[in-house]
Amino acid sequence: MLGLPFMIIHFIMGVMKVIIKATNLDLTEPLKIYIEKKIGVLEKFLSAMDSGAVRARVEVARATHHHKQGNVYHVDVNLDLPGGVLRAEKDDVDVRAAIDAVKDKLRREIEKYKEK
């Protein structure tokens, strides 16, 4: 059974503030910890930035209630940095695989951002 249509959680990890929004799915403690761990890894690539200057807005969603197969999970992350926003999104059958893919894409985007 699904809980509220959405839930928002805020926390701060070093220089990065992370906001998690879960839409149409329960944000279980194991899923929250998984998101914190995977998105938190990005912080090591951002350590030279001022504390509080970076914000990661993470949305995990179940795209549909009536479909049981296919890419039913959607994950997107907007990483607000000084002077720009990096964005990655992924639809997948497995919410954790989608989180991993988004994290990997953002890591590559951060490297490009730092080269500017």
N, C-alpha and C positions, 0 to 999 in steps of 0.2 A: 504494500500500500504506500502510495506517495504521500508525503507530508504537505507542507505549504507549497504554493506554486514556485516560490523562490526563497532562498536564504542567503544572507550576506554575512561574511566573517572578515574582520580586519585584524592584522597583526603586523608587527615590525620585526624585520630581520636585519640587523646591522644598518647598512645604508639604504635598504630597500623596504618600502612599505608594501605589503601584499594584501589585496582585497579579493576574496573569493566569493563568487556569486554562483549558487546552484539553482538551476531552473528545471522544474518538473522532475527532479530526482532528489532523493535523500542524500545529504552530504554526511555520510557516515564518518566516524572518527578515523577508521583506516584510510578512507579516501582523502580526507583532509590532511592527514599526515603524509600521504603519498604526494599530494600536490605541494605541500610545504617543502618536502625533501627535493622534489624535482625542480620546482621553480626556484627554490632557495640556492641551488647549485649555480644559477646564473649570477648570483651576487659576487662570486669570486672574480668574474670578468668585469665587474663594475666597481670594485673596491676603491678606485682612485677618485670616485665622485663624492661630492659632499653628502653627509648624512641627511636623509630625508629628501634628497633631490630625485630619487628614483621611486617610481610607483608601478607595481605590477597589478593590473586589473585582470583577474582570471575568471572566466565564465565556463562552467561545465553544465551541460544541459542534455536532457533526453529530448531529442528532436521531435519525437512523436510517441503517443501512448498506444496507438492501435497497431503499429508495426512492431513485429517481434524479431524481424531479421533485417540484415543490411546495416548500413551506417546509421544507427539510431542514436549515437552519442556525438555531441558537438562540443569541442573545446576551442576557446579562443582566448588569447592573452594580448593585452595592450600594455606595452612597456613604455611608460612615460619617462623620458630622459630630458636633461637640459638641452633644449634646442630641437627636440623631435620626439616622435612616437614610433616605436617598432611594433609590428603586429604580426601575429602568426595564428593560423586556425587550422583545424583538422576535424573531419568527420570520420568515425570509425565504428566498428562493431564492438570494440573494447575501449572503455573510457580511459584505461591506463595506457594503452597503446597510443591513443590520441594525445594524451598528456606528454608522453615521451617524444612524439613527433614534433609537437609544438615547442617543447624545450630545446630540441636539437636545432630547429629552424631559428629560434631566437638567439641561440648561441652563435650561429653563423652571422646573423644580422648584427649582433653586438660587435663582432670582429670587424665587420665592414664599417660600422658606425665609428669605431675607435680609430680606423685608418684615415678618417676625414680630417 
